[in-house]
């Protein structure tokens, strides 16, 4: 397994590119995280996950 170290992401595009080429995890500054989390697609994905979870497990919580 190879590991890559990227010292500094300045844009969400840089972080996304790293994830798209296979990085399993990244560390990003708060402003880049806010950019990701403010994207409307994130809200749609969370809603879909919640619906799928409820359908699969018949509940809304882990316990």
ZILIN-V924708 format. One record per residue. N is the residue number from 0. RES is the residue in three letters. PHI is phi in whole degrees, 0 to 359 (* if undefined). PSI is psi as a letter, one per 40 degrees, with the letter a starting at -180 (none if undefined). D_LAST is the distance of its C-alpha to the last C-alpha in Angstrom with 2 decimals. Layout:
# ZILIN-V924708
N_RES_PHI_PSI_D_LAST / N_RES_PHI_PSI_D_LAST
This chain:
# ZILIN-V924708
0_UNK_*_h_34.21 / 1_UNK_264_i_35.88 / 2_UNK_237_h_34.67 / 3_UNK_242_i_36.14 / 4_UNK_242_h_36.41 / 5_UNK_250_h_37.07 / 6_UNK_291_d_38.24 / 7_UNK_201_h_37.84 / 8_UNK_262_h_36.51 / 9_UNK_256_e_38.43 / 10_UNK_227_i_37.25 / 11_UNK_294_d_34.19 / 12_UNK_296_d_36.40 / 13_UNK_299_d_36.94 / 14_UNK_295_d_33.24 / 15_UNK_297_d_32.55 / 16_UNK_302_d_35.48 / 17_UNK_298_d_34.12 / 18_UNK_295_d_30.76 / 19_UNK_293_d_32.70 / 20_UNK_270_e_34.78 / 21_UNK_115_e_31.84 / 22_UNK_297_h_30.73 / 23_UNK_281_d_27.18 / 24_UNK_203_i_26.70 / 25_UNK_217_i_28.92 / 26_UNK_246_h_29.40 / 27_UNK_231_i_30.67 / 28_UNK_287_i_32.13 / 29_UNK_306_d_30.54 / 30_UNK_294_d_33.04 / 31_UNK_290_d_32.25 / 32_UNK_299_d_28.48 / 33_UNK_298_d_29.34 / 34_UNK_298_d_31.46 / 35_UNK_298_d_28.68 / 36_UNK_287_e_26.16 / 37_UNK_272_e_28.80 / 38_UNK_289_h_29.48 / 39_UNK_303_d_28.72 / 40_UNK_296_d_27.51 / 41_UNK_295_d_24.50 / 42_UNK_297_d_23.43 / 43_UNK_296_d_24.05 / 44_UNK_294_d_22.04 / 45_UNK_295_d_18.97 / 46_UNK_298_d_19.40 / 47_UNK_295_d_19.86 / 48_UNK_300_d_16.76 / 49_UNK_299_d_14.68 / 50_UNK_297_d_16.66 / 51_UNK_298_d_16.34 / 52_UNK_299_d_12.54 / 53_UNK_298_d_12.55 / 54_UNK_294_d_15.35 / 55_UNK_288_d_13.98 / 56_UNK_253_e_10.48 / 57_UNK_58_f_11.47 / 58_UNK_201_i_8.79 / 59_UNK_255_e_8.82 / 60_UNK_239_i_5.52 / 61_UNK_287_d_3.79 / 62_UNK_260_none_0.00
